[in-house]
Amino acid sequence: MQKKEKGDRLAHTHVPELSRRHPLIPKHYVMPWKHDMVNRKLILKHAGLAEVYKGPHEDTLFLENKERLCHGEERNIITQKMKLPSQKQITTLTLHSPLSKYQGYLIKQKSRQRSIAQDAPGHSSTTEQFRST
């Protein structure tokens, strides 16, 4: 939302987006790089390249046990950085893995998901059997 000020300058104003309250999120936290005045030009250059908000307002990342969701990295960029294992890697655990006792459960869940997907309205194999009887 933009509003006009004296001298025909435009000022950018908006309502900040904050997450829900969470006990593990600190009350108030400002990133240390926002206080470093020695390397300020270099920091602002890197913040501009990373497309991170570098303005003077709203410098807190956390406020009143809530995370600020605006002026951060976009969610799709964050999810691209995360490397999630494939379904095959999850279900093929080695026998010496501490999670191997759950392998049977994971395989059972996978087969259950497949059967549910096959019973979905898009698949006509099971529905045709019931209609013919």
N, C-alpha and C positions, 0 to 999 in steps of 0.2 A: 504494500500500500504506500503510495507516495502522496505527500502533501506539499503545498507551496509555502515557502517562507518569505520573509522580507528579502528584497533584492532578486526576486524571481529564481531563487535556487531551489532545487528539489532535495528533500531529505528522505531517506529510506527509513521507514518504520514498519515494524511487524510485531506480532505476538509470538513470543518464543514457544517452541514445542518442547515439552519436558516429558520424560517417562513417568511411570507410576513410582510412588515412594518405595524404597527398598532399604532394609536395615544395613546392608553391606555397602551401600553407596555413601561416600562421605558427605557431610553437610555442605562444605564449601571447598572447592579445589580449583586452583588456577594452574595451568600448565607452566612448568619452570621456564620454558623457552619464551614465554610472554614477558618474563621479568628480566631476561638477559639483554642489557642495553649495550654491552660491548660488541656483540655480534649481531646487532639488530638488523642491519641491511642484508646480511647474508641469510638470516632467518626469514625475513620477509620475502626474499627472493625464492627461497625453497618452499615457503608456504604458498606462494603464488603458483609455482610450478606444480605443486601437489593439489591445487585447487581447494585448499583449506582456508576457511574464513580467517582473515588476518586483521580485521578492523578493531578499533579500540573498544567498542561496546561488546557486551556479553562475552567477556574473556573467561568466565568460569565454565569448566566442563561439567561440574556437578554443583547443584544448588539445592539446598534443603532436602537431601537424600533422594534427589531426582537427577537423572542424566539428561543433559541438553541434547536434543535430537536434531536441532537445526544448526547450521554452520559446521557440520562435521563432514566426514567422508560419506559419500553416497553408499547406501546399503549394497548395491550391486557390485561396487568396487571391493567392498569388504568381503563379500561372498566369493569373489573371484580369487582373492588371496588365500582363502581357506582351501585346504586339500582334504576332501572327504573320501574315505575309502569306498570302493565299489561294493555292491551287494555280494558279489562273489568272494571278495577278500574278507568280508565280515563272516560269511558262513563257512569258509574253509579255514578253520583254525587248526594250528598244529596240535598234536596230542600233548606236547609238553607245555602248552600255553596255560596260564592260570585261568583262562576263560573257557578252556575246552570242556569243562563240565556243563557249560551252557550251550554247547554246540548243537546238541540234540534239540533243545528248545528252539534255537534259531532256525534249524532246518524245518521243524514242525510249523513254525510261524510262517516260513516262506511257502511251504506247501499249502497251508491254509489260505494265504493271500492269493496264491494261484487259483485255488478252487473257488474262492469268492469271485475272482476276476472272471473265471469261466462261467460262473452262474449268473453273471451280470446280464441285464436285458439285451446287451449287444450280442451275446453269444446265444445261438438258438439250439445248440446240441442238447442241452438238458431240458429246455422248455418244450422241445418237440417230443421228447420221450414221454413227458407227463401229459401232453395233449393227445398222444396216440392211445393212451390207456383209458 
